[in-house]
């Protein structure tokens, strides 16, 4: 157990450091915006491109990997929406945000650091393959469901969605990485060194930025709904992923560990950004992000123990 705690302490310690820096005013909100912009436009794409170009592609792709993740995501997304609407009597728009918060894990800011620390670079390809599908699916579902609460035309929704997907830095980086694999390109020389330096900044900066974000968004309201979302997000989703990956499809340990840890991550910042953009469920999203991140310190240790990491 001590080994597991020591594994996650540096990760969440950087989150706490970012929160402390924002709390004391050492770093302001504008700095947080700049760091986050760097991570999503430069840092995280550089890391993904590096991981994909260095990965060894499997001869046969384990399709159960995607099934394990998305069966669980579908269950918690729908369950969160139904419980929010029936048990907590929220509006339709707030229920949509509750579903998004339960289904959208913080895969980039905290998922990648945790998994790489647990499994090393051999987890690079499974990480990239999950992100490659996860980004389009969650962005599409969330956009359609949230736009459905407004009077926007179908054509406008499709154009906005297509523009968002085709210009997303992470999707562009993953496509470039796969193309580099196909043509046999491996980053080397000055380009490889520069890429490596950028990639190396991503993990610590992501964790630090998450701490800054938690201070900026904070706990606003709707604590009972947020607790329900956190339990679905941190316990139910990874439990389903584990059963499907390990016992239904018997995936290799790295693939099982990657999908379970991704599923075990707290609610993502994107849930709050969507909520703020549409003016619906802002308190639900903000409190879910903060609460699930705090609780994930303990639940991450639990899932690492289940996976035999330590």
N, C-alpha and C positions, 0 to 999 in steps of 0.2 A: 504493500500500500504506500509506503514511504517513497518507493521508486516512482510510482504513478503520480504522487503529489509533486515530486521534484520535476517530473516531466511537464506538468501543466503550469507550475508556478512561474517560470520565466515568461510564458505566453500571456497569462492573465496579469502578471506583474507589469508588463508593458502597457496593457490596457489601463491598469490602475495609475500608472505614471502619467499617461495622457489625460486621464480624468483629473488628477491632481494639478497638472499644469494648467488646465482650463479653469479649475475651481479657484486657484490662487491668482489667476489673471496673468500668469507667465506667458501664455499664448492665447491670443484673442480669437474671436469667431472667424474673422477674415482669414487668419492663418490656417484655421481648420479647413475652410473652403479650398484654399490653395493646395494644401497637402492632399486632400481627397481628390481634387481634380488631377493632380500629378499621378496619384496611384491608379486611377481608372483610365487615364489617357496614355501614360507612359510606363509606370512601374509594373503594374499587374500584367499588361500586354507583353512587356519584355520578359517577365518571369514565365508566362505561359509559352511564349515562342521558344524560350530556352529549353523548357521542360519537354516540349513536343519534339523539337529537333534532336534532343539527346535520347529520347525514348526508343525502346525496342518494341515495335508493333507486334502484337500476338498474331499467330497464324490464323487462329479462329477467334472471333470476338465473342466474349461471354455475354450474350443478350440478356441473361438473367440479371446482370448488373443494373441495367436500366429498369428492368421490370421491378426489381427489389426496391429501388428508390421511388419510382412513380406510383406504385400501388400504395405505398405508405403515404406519399404526399397527397394523393387523391383522397384517401380516407380522412386524414387530419384536416385537409382543406374543407371538405364537405361537412365533416363533423363540427368544425369550428363555426361555420356559417349557420348550421342548423341550431346549435346550442345558443349562439349569440341571439338569434332571432326568436327562439322559443323560450329558452330558460331566462335570458337576460332582457328580452323584449326590446332589442335594438331595432333601429330602422334598417331598411334593406341596404342602404349604402354603407352603414356601419357594419352590418353583417358581412358584406363583401370584403371590407377591410380586415375584419377578424379572420376570414378565411385566408386572405392573402398573407397576413402575419403568421398564421399557423403553417402555411405551405411554403413560404419563401424563407429559406435558411440563409444565414450569413456565411455564404460559401467562400467569398473572396477575402473579406477582412479577417476572418478568424478560422474558417474551415481549412484553407490551404496551409496556414502556419501549423495548425495542430497536426494535420495528416503528414506533412513533410517531416515534422519532428518525430512522429511515431514510426513512419515507414521509410523515410529518406526519398531520394530521387526516383526509386523504382515505382513510387506512387504517382509520378508525373503524368504518365499516359492515362491511367484511370481518372485522375483529376480532370485532365483536359477533356476526356470523352464525356464526363458527366456535365461539365460546364457547357460543352458544345451543344448539348440538347437542352439543358436546364434553362439557359438564358432565353432562347426563343420561346420555349413552352411557357415559362412563367410570365414573360413580358406579354405574350399574346393573350393568355387567359386573363391576366390582370387588366390589360387595356380594354379588352372586349367587355369584361364584367363591369368595370368602372365607367366606361363610356356608355354602357347600357343604361346607367342611371341618369344620363343626360340626354339632350335632344340632338346630339351630333349625328350627322348623316353617316350611313354605312361607308360611303366612298371616302369621307374624311377620315374615318377611323382606320380604314385599310391603308390609306396613304401615310398617315402618321405612324402606324405600326411598321410598315415597310421601310420608311425612312429611319426609324429608330433601330431596326434590326440590321440594315445594310451599312449603317455608319457606326455601329457599336464597336469600340476599340478592342474589346476582348474577343468578339467574334472575328474581327479582321485579323487579329494576332494568331488565333487558332487556325484560321484558313491559311495564313501565310506559313505557319509551322508545318501543316500537313503538306502543302505544296513543296516546301523545302525538303521534307522527307521523301516525297515522290521523285524529285530530281537529284536527290543525293547530296544536298547542300548541308554542310555542318559549319556553324559559325566558328571562325578562327581568326588569328591575327588581331589587329586593332579593333575590328568590328566585334569579334568574339569577346575581347577584353571589355569593351564598352558595354556590350550586352550583359555580360556577367556582373559588372558593377551596378548597372541599373536594376537587374533582377535581385541582387543581394540587398538592395535597399527596401524591397517591397514588403517582405515579411515583417520586419520591425516597425516600419512606418505604418503598415496596415493596422497593426495592433495599437500603436500609439494614437492613430487617427480615430479608431473606434472609441478609445477613452475620451477623446475630445468631443466626439459626436454624442456620447452618452450624457455629457455635461450640457451640451447644447440643447438636446431634445428632452432629457429628463423624464420624470414620472409626472404626468399631467392629470390623469384621472382613470376611471374604469378599471380599478385594481382587480375586482373579481373576474372580469372578462379576460384581463391580461394573465391572470393566474391559470385560467382554463386553457388559454392559448399556449402558455409556457409548458404545461403538462403534456399537451398534445405534441408540441414541438420537440421537447427534450426527452420524452419517455416513449410515447406511442409510436411516433414515426420511426425512430431508430430500432424499436423492438420489432416492428413489422419488417423493416429492411433486413434485420439480422436473421429472422426466421426464414425469409424468402431466399436470401443470399447464401446462408450457411447450410440450411436444412432442405430447401426445395431444390436449389440449383448446385449446391456444393461448390461454390466459387473458390478460387485460390485465396489464401489468407490476405494478400495485399488488396485484392479487389473487394473482398468482404469487408475488410477494415475500412477501406476508403468510403464505400457506400454507407456503412453504418455511422462513421464519424461525420460524414457530410449530413446525414439525416439527423444527427444529434446536435447540430449547431443551433445557436439561438436565433430568434427572429431577425431578419435582415433589415438594414437601414432603408432598403427600397420600399418596405411597407410604409414607413413613416413618410417618405418622399411622395409616394402615391397618395397617401391620405391628405397631406398638406396641399398637394396640387389640386385635389378635387374638393377639399373642405369637408371631408367626411371621415369620421372615425379617427381623428387626429390623436385624441387621448388614448384610444385603444391601441393604436400603432406605437405611439411613443412609449407608453408604459410597458407594452409587451416587449419591445426591444430592450429596454433597461432591465426589466425584471428577469427575462429569460437569459440575458447575458450574465447577470449575477448568479442565478441558479445554475447556469451551465458550468461554473467552476467545479461544483460537486458532481453533476451528472456526467461531465466529460471523464472524470476519474472513474466513475462507475462503468462507463462503456469501454474505456481502455482496459479495465480489469476483465470485463466479459470477453473482450477480444484477445486477452492474454498478452497485452503489451505491458512492459514494466522492466 
